[in-house]
Amino acid sequence: MRTRTKIWIGIGAFVVAGSTVSGASAGTADRIVAPEVRAQDWPLIDSGRKTGSHPFVLAQARGGGEGGEGGEGGEGGEAGINVAAAASDPVEYGVALQVIAAHFYAGLAAYEAKEQEAGAQMFAHGLSEVYVEMEDVFRQRGVKGLGEALQAAVDAAVAKAKVAEVRKRARAVFTAIAAADRMHPVSKMPAAIVKARIVAELIDRTAAQYGVAGKSTELEPYLDGLGFAIAARTEADTAMAWIRRRDMKVAESLSSALKIAARAYPGVTRPKTPPVDEAKFLAAASAAKLAVSAAR
């Protein structure tokens, strides 16, 4: 039986989400160690510090299965997840996890940049917009501890906890996502191609969100795109050498699109003028998807 969880954001506003978020063991996630990403390793990470490490962590590359066309439909990068497909499609499943991660990458960056309200909102959206929809699929696949980690991070951000505490909670989320990634559906598609398709879908969302963010003066649409860009690069970093060994054309198309994404989203501070041409960004994203779809 599901409980109803209220996620309080700001004054008088809340999201009501259906979530069990109870009783799961964190033991599995605690044994997953994901390497830390330094700020200098990813140029668009900019939380106002000139040096030092950054708490973003990599979800390690896992085994694969046969991928589909994950993450399609809707306007902008915030298009929904095909929950039914995610139950058996490792690409859709992986995209769902990385869309959650994207919200926490951007939310943490915003929180560290003293945009606490925006950071809390991003965390809450990762929980309410994706996890809650995917909760039954995660349960069926034996995922433990992800809901608890997400809720704890939301609670800390909403309470305006110290940055170190929010960072700790976000790290726990990324560790739980890495553990959940191990539980993905399996089929005959090579793991490198599965990972490449996930990256291509994330790039596609990044490019689509760029157009949406360009039409808004609000920070949140931009942060959505920033999160997708970080998630795409993070996933690519786990598997790019692997992808290059299998298909250099696919690797090059992904790398080209990722470079544009890094320029499009240079940091938490929104650029005053558009850094890249939207049409060229969309074209690069489409080229990457086309190259990946042809890879076997």
N, C-alpha and C positions, 0 to 999 in steps of 0.2 A: 504493500500500500504506500502510495506516495504521500509525502508531507508537503505542505505549502511553505515555501521559504520567502520571506520578504527581504529584498535587498535594498536598503535605504541609501539613496544618493541625493545629497544636497538637502535643502530645506523643503519638506513637504512632498517630495517626489520619491516614488519607489517603483520597483519592478516586482511583480509577483510571479514567481517561477515555480513550476512543479519539479521537485527534486527530492531524492531520497537522502542524499548527503548525510549518511549516518552509518556508523558501525563498521566501515570497511577497514581492513588492516593496511597500514602504511609500510609494512615490512618489505614488500617487494620493491616499492619505489625507493625506499631508503638504501637499497643495495645497488641502485642504478647510479652511476657516476657519470655526469655529462660534463665535458670540458668547458671551461669558461672562455668567452669571447672578449678579447681586449678591444677597447674603443678604437685604437689605431688600426685594428684589423678590418673595421667596417666604417668607411668614411661618413655614412649618414648618421651614425650614432653620435649625438652631441647633447649632452645633458649639462653643459656649462662648465665642464672640467677640461683642463688642457692635457692632463696626463693621468695615468693610472688605469687599473683594470675596470672592466664594466661587467655587471652581473648577468648579462645575457648569456645563456648557455645553449650549446648545440644539442639537438635531439639526434642521437647517434643513428647512423644508417642501419636499417634492419633488413631482414629477408623480405622477399617480395611475393607478388602474385600478379594476376592479370588485371591490368588497369583499364578503366573506362574513361568517360569524358567527365571527370569530376568537376564540380563547382560551376556548372553552367546555369544560365537563366537569370533574369532580373537585371536591374540597372545598376551599374557601378560594381565595385569589388565586393560590396556587402551582400551580393546575391546569396540566397539560402543554400543549405546543404541538402542533397538528395539522400534523406535518411534511409529510405528503402534500399537504395543502391549501395549505401555504405556498409550495409550488413554483409555484403558478399564481395564488394569491389574494393581492393586495397588502395586504389587511387582516391576514390571518394572518401574512404575512411581516413586516409592520410591527410587529405585536404581539410577534412573536418577538424582533425587535431591541430593542424597548423593554422587554421583560422582562429581557433582558441588561442594558440600561442601568439599569433599576430597581435591580438588585443592586449595581451600581457606584455609583449615587447614594447609596444607603443605606450601602454599605460605606465609601465615602469619608467620609461624614458621621460614621460611627461611629469610623473611624480617627482623624479629626481631634479627636474628643471623647475620645481616649485609650482607646477600646474597640478595641484593636488586634486582638485575637483575633476578635472579632465582625466587624470590618471585613474581615479576611482570609477568614473563612468566607463572607461575602456575595460577595466577589469570586470565590471558588472555585465557588460555586453558579452564578453567572452563566455561568462557563465550562463546568462539567461538566453542568449540568442543561438548558442550552438550546443553547449553541454546538455542543457535541459532537453533539447530536441533529440540529441543523440544518446540520452541516458540509457534507454532500453537496449540499444545496440551495444554500448559499452558493457552493460551488465551481462548480456548474452556472451560477449567475448571474454568475460572474466576479468575485466578491468577493475582494479581496486584503488581506492584512495584519491582518484582524480577530483571527484566532486568536493571532497573535504578540503583538498589543497586549494581549489578555486575559491570556495566559500571563505576560507581563512584569509586569503589574500584580499578578497573584497572587504571583509570585515576590518582588516587592518587599514586599508586605504580609506574607507569611509570614516573610520575613527581618527584619521589624520595622524597615524602613528609615525614614529621617527622613520627616516629614510632607510636606516639599517634594518629595521623590522620589516618594512614593506619589501625591501630587497630580499630578505630571507624568505618571506612568504612566496615571492615570485619565483625564486630559485626552486622552491618546493614544487611549484606548479610545473616548471619546465622538467623537473625530474620525473614527476608523475606522468607528464605527456610522453617522455621518453619510454617509460614503462608501458604505457598504453599502446605505444607504437609497436611494441613487440607482440602485441596481441592481434595484429592486423589479419584480415582475411588472406588466405593463401590460394594461389593458382599457379599456372605454368609460365606466366610472363616473367622474364628475367628481372631480378631485383633492381638492377641498374635502370631498366626502362620504367619500372614502377616509380622509382625515385625521380627520374627525369620528368615523368608526366605530372607528378605532384608539383615539382618546381615550375613547370610550364603553366600549370593552372594558377599557381600563386602569382606568377608574373602577370598573367592575364588579368587577375583581380587587381593587381597593383596599377596596371595601365588603365583599366576601366575606372578605378577610383580616382585617378589623377584628373580625369575630366570632370567628375563630380566635385572634387575638392576645388577645382578651378572656378566653379560657378558659385562657390559659397565663401563667405567671409568668416565662417565659424572654424574653430580649431579642430573639432571632432572629425569632420570628413577627411581633413589632411592627416590626422593621426591614424585613421583607418588605413590610409594608403601607406603611411610610414611603417605601420605594423606589417602589412603584407610584404613590403619591400624587404624588411629585415627577415621575415620568415622565409621568403624565397631565397635570399642569400644564405641564410643559416642552413637550410636544407641542401642547397647546392654545395656548400662547403663540406658537408658530410659525405658527398658522393661524386663530386666532380671528377676526381681522378679515376674513379670507377667508370663513370660515364665516358670519359675520354678514351679509355682502353677499349670500350665497346663500340663507340660511334663518335668520331671526332666532329662530324658535321653537327650532330645534336649538341655536343658540348660547346661548340663555337656559337651556335645560335642562342643558347641559353646565356652564355657569357656576355654576348653583345647586348641582349635585352637587360641583363642585370646591371651593366654599366650605365645604361640609360636610367634605370630605376634609382641607382645611387645618386645620379645628378638631379633627378626629379624630386627626391626626398632627402635633402642634404642634412637634415637634423630636426630636432623638435621645433626650432624656430621656423615658422613658415616663411619661405622666400617672398619678398615684396613683388617680384615679377616672375612669371613662369620660367623655370630653368631649362625646360626642354619643350620641343614641339609635340603637342598631343598626338597628332597624326603619325608622326615618326615613332613615337612610343607604342602606339597601338599596332602599328605595322610590325615593329620588332617583336612584340608579344605574339602576334599572330604567326609570324615566321617561326618563332620558337615552338609554338604549339603544333604547327604543320610538320616541322622537322621531327618532333618527338612522336607524333602520331604515325609517321612512316617508319619509325625505328622498330626493329624486331630483335 
